[in-house]
Amino acid sequence: QVQLVESGGGLVQAGGSLRLSCAASGRTFSSYNMGWFRQAPGKEREFVAAFTWSGAITLYADSVKGRFTISRDNSKNTVNLQMNSLKPGDTAVYYCAAASGTGNARSIQAYAYWGQGTQVTVSS
């Protein structure tokens, strides 16, 4: 299994940027598919971005394409989410997640391990 810890959240004005990081335990990090999800108050958790097939493919939600970039550093067991041109609608708790299977990377059901989340608040 893997343990995940997110960091980098905070308060930013619309149009600004934040960089989230997810630190994963263990040395099997590269064998996991990694994803980012977010959950706003009163809403369901939704897919944001993910790596699939050992990083050969990246996936993004339509709402963040062109603004967010997912990256990874296997040597440091970290996955990052660079968020640019932030909008108030991006306000949510952001979670990183890990899955070792080959399920649908856009689905929360594919992920067995989750971090505690980091709050991102974008002001108008």
Contacts in CASP RR format, 6 or more apart in sequence:
PFRMAT RR
TARGET T0000
AUTHOR 0000-0000-0000
METHOD contacts of the structure
MODEL  1
QVQLVESGGGLVQAGGSLRLSCAASGRTFSSYNMGWFRQAPGKEREFVAA
FTWSGAITLYADSVKGRFTISRDNSKNTVNLQMNSLKPGDTAVYYCAAAS
GTGNARSIQAYAYWGQGTQVTVSS
1 112 0 8 1.000
1 113 0 8 1.000
2 24 0 8 1.000
2 25 0 8 1.000
2 26 0 8 1.000
2 28 0 8 1.000
2 29 0 8 1.000
2 32 0 8 1.000
2 98 0 8 1.000
2 113 0 8 1.000
3 24 0 8 1.000
3 25 0 8 1.000
3 113 0 8 1.000
3 115 0 8 1.000
4 22 0 8 1.000
4 23 0 8 1.000
4 24 0 8 1.000
4 25 0 8 1.000
4 96 0 8 1.000
4 97 0 8 1.000
4 98 0 8 1.000
4 113 0 8 1.000
4 114 0 8 1.000
4 115 0 8 1.000
5 22 0 8 1.000
5 23 0 8 1.000
5 115 0 8 1.000
5 116 0 8 1.000
6 20 0 8 1.000
6 21 0 8 1.000
6 22 0 8 1.000
6 94 0 8 1.000
6 95 0 8 1.000
6 96 0 8 1.000
6 115 0 8 1.000
6 116 0 8 1.000
6 117 0 8 1.000
6 118 0 8 1.000
7 20 0 8 1.000
7 21 0 8 1.000
7 22 0 8 1.000
7 23 0 8 1.000
7 118 0 8 1.000
8 18 0 8 1.000
8 19 0 8 1.000
8 20 0 8 1.000
8 21 0 8 1.000
8 118 0 8 1.000
9 18 0 8 1.000
9 20 0 8 1.000
9 94 0 8 1.000
9 118 0 8 1.000
9 119 0 8 1.000
9 120 0 8 1.000
10 18 0 8 1.000
10 118 0 8 1.000
10 119 0 8 1.000
10 120 0 8 1.000
10 121 0 8 1.000
11 121 0 8 1.000
11 122 0 8 1.000
11 123 0 8 1.000
12 18 0 8 1.000
12 86 0 8 1.000
12 120 0 8 1.000
12 121 0 8 1.000
12 122 0 8 1.000
12 123 0 8 1.000
13 122 0 8 1.000
13 123 0 8 1.000
14 86 0 8 1.000
14 87 0 8 1.000
14 88 0 8 1.000
14 122 0 8 1.000
14 123 0 8 1.000
14 124 0 8 1.000
15 84 0 8 1.000
15 85 0 8 1.000
15 86 0 8 1.000
15 87 0 8 1.000
15 122 0 8 1.000
16 84 0 8 1.000
16 85 0 8 1.000
16 86 0 8 1.000
16 122 0 8 1.000
17 82 0 8 1.000
17 83 0 8 1.000
17 84 0 8 1.000
17 85 0 8 1.000
17 86 0 8 1.000
18 83 0 8 1.000
18 86 0 8 1.000
18 120 0 8 1.000
19 80 0 8 1.000
19 81 0 8 1.000
19 82 0 8 1.000
19 83 0 8 1.000
20 36 0 8 1.000
20 80 0 8 1.000
20 81 0 8 1.000
20 83 0 8 1.000
20 94 0 8 1.000
20 96 0 8 1.000
20 118 0 8 1.000
20 120 0 8 1.000
21 78 0 8 1.000
21 79 0 8 1.000
21 80 0 8 1.000
21 81 0 8 1.000
22 34 0 8 1.000
22 36 0 8 1.000
22 78 0 8 1.000
22 79 0 8 1.000
22 80 0 8 1.000
22 81 0 8 1.000
22 96 0 8 1.000
22 115 0 8 1.000
23 76 0 8 1.000
23 77 0 8 1.000
23 78 0 8 1.000
24 32 0 8 1.000
24 34 0 8 1.000
24 77 0 8 1.000
24 78 0 8 1.000
24 79 0 8 1.000
24 98 0 8 1.000
25 77 0 8 1.000
26 77 0 8 1.000
27 77 0 8 1.000
29 74 0 8 1.000
29 77 0 8 1.000
30 54 0 8 1.000
30 74 0 8 1.000
31 54 0 8 1.000
31 100 0 8 1.000
32 98 0 8 1.000
32 99 0 8 1.000
32 100 0 8 1.000
32 113 0 8 1.000
33 50 0 8 1.000
33 51 0 8 1.000
33 52 0 8 1.000
33 53 0 8 1.000
33 98 0 8 1.000
33 99 0 8 1.000
33 100 0 8 1.000
33 101 0 8 1.000
33 105 0 8 1.000
33 110 0 8 1.000
34 50 0 8 1.000
34 51 0 8 1.000
34 70 0 8 1.000
34 72 0 8 1.000
34 79 0 8 1.000
34 96 0 8 1.000
34 97 0 8 1.000
34 98 0 8 1.000
34 99 0 8 1.000
35 47 0 8 1.000
35 48 0 8 1.000
35 49 0 8 1.000
35 50 0 8 1.000
35 51 0 8 1.000
35 70 0 8 1.000
35 79 0 8 1.000
35 96 0 8 1.000
35 97 0 8 1.000
35 98 0 8 1.000
35 99 0 8 1.000
35 105 0 8 1.000
35 111 0 8 1.000
36 48 0 8 1.000
36 49 0 8 1.000
36 50 0 8 1.000
36 70 0 8 1.000
36 79 0 8 1.000
36 81 0 8 1.000
36 94 0 8 1.000
36 95 0 8 1.000
36 96 0 8 1.000
36 97 0 8 1.000
37 45 0 8 1.000
37 46 0 8 1.000
37 47 0 8 1.000
37 48 0 8 1.000
37 94 0 8 1.000
37 95 0 8 1.000
37 96 0 8 1.000
37 97 0 8 1.000
37 108 0 8 1.000
37 111 0 8 1.000
38 45 0 8 1.000
38 46 0 8 1.000
38 48 0 8 1.000
38 90 0 8 1.000
38 92 0 8 1.000
38 93 0 8 1.000
38 94 0 8 1.000
38 95 0 8 1.000
38 120 0 8 1.000
39 45 0 8 1.000
39 46 0 8 1.000
39 92 0 8 1.000
39 93 0 8 1.000
39 95 0 8 1.000
40 89 0 8 1.000
40 91 0 8 1.000
40 92 0 8 1.000
40 93 0 8 1.000
43 92 0 8 1.000
45 95 0 8 1.000
45 108 0 8 1.000
46 61 0 8 1.000
47 59 0 8 1.000
47 61 0 8 1.000
47 105 0 8 1.000
47 106 0 8 1.000
47 107 0 8 1.000
47 108 0 8 1.000
48 60 0 8 1.000
48 61 0 8 1.000
48 64 0 8 1.000
48 68 0 8 1.000
48 81 0 8 1.000
48 94 0 8 1.000
49 58 0 8 1.000
49 59 0 8 1.000
49 60 0 8 1.000
49 61 0 8 1.000
49 64 0 8 1.000
49 68 0 8 1.000
49 69 0 8 1.000
49 70 0 8 1.000
49 81 0 8 1.000
50 58 0 8 1.000
50 59 0 8 1.000
50 70 0 8 1.000
50 105 0 8 1.000
50 106 0 8 1.000
51 57 0 8 1.000
51 58 0 8 1.000
51 59 0 8 1.000
51 70 0 8 1.000
51 72 0 8 1.000
51 79 0 8 1.000
51 105 0 8 1.000
52 58 0 8 1.000
52 59 0 8 1.000
52 105 0 8 1.000
55 72 0 8 1.000
58 70 0 8 1.000
59 105 0 8 1.000
59 106 0 8 1.000
60 66 0 8 1.000
60 68 0 8 1.000
60 70 0 8 1.000
61 106 0 8 1.000
64 83 0 8 1.000
64 90 0 8 1.000
67 83 0 8 1.000
67 84 0 8 1.000
67 85 0 8 1.000
67 86 0 8 1.000
68 81 0 8 1.000
68 82 0 8 1.000
68 83 0 8 1.000
68 84 0 8 1.000
69 81 0 8 1.000
69 82 0 8 1.000
69 84 0 8 1.000
70 79 0 8 1.000
70 80 0 8 1.000
70 81 0 8 1.000
70 82 0 8 1.000
71 79 0 8 1.000
71 80 0 8 1.000
71 81 0 8 1.000
71 82 0 8 1.000
72 78 0 8 1.000
72 79 0 8 1.000
72 80 0 8 1.000
73 79 0 8 1.000
73 80 0 8 1.000
79 96 0 8 1.000
81 94 0 8 1.000
81 96 0 8 1.000
83 90 0 8 1.000
83 120 0 8 1.000
86 120 0 8 1.000
86 122 0 8 1.000
87 122 0 8 1.000
88 122 0 8 1.000
88 123 0 8 1.000
88 124 0 8 1.000
89 122 0 8 1.000
90 120 0 8 1.000
90 122 0 8 1.000
91 120 0 8 1.000
91 121 0 8 1.000
91 122 0 8 1.000
92 120 0 8 1.000
93 117 0 8 1.000
93 118 0 8 1.000
93 119 0 8 1.000
93 120 0 8 1.000
94 117 0 8 1.000
94 118 0 8 1.000
94 119 0 8 1.000
94 120 0 8 1.000
95 114 0 8 1.000
95 115 0 8 1.000
95 116 0 8 1.000
95 117 0 8 1.000
96 114 0 8 1.000
96 115 0 8 1.000
96 117 0 8 1.000
97 108 0 8 1.000
97 111 0 8 1.000
97 113 0 8 1.000
97 114 0 8 1.000
97 115 0 8 1.000
98 111 0 8 1.000
98 112 0 8 1.000
98 113 0 8 1.000
98 114 0 8 1.000
99 105 0 8 1.000
99 110 0 8 1.000
99 111 0 8 1.000
99 112 0 8 1.000
99 113 0 8 1.000
100 112 0 8 1.000
101 110 0 8 1.000
103 110 0 8 1.000
104 110 0 8 1.000
END
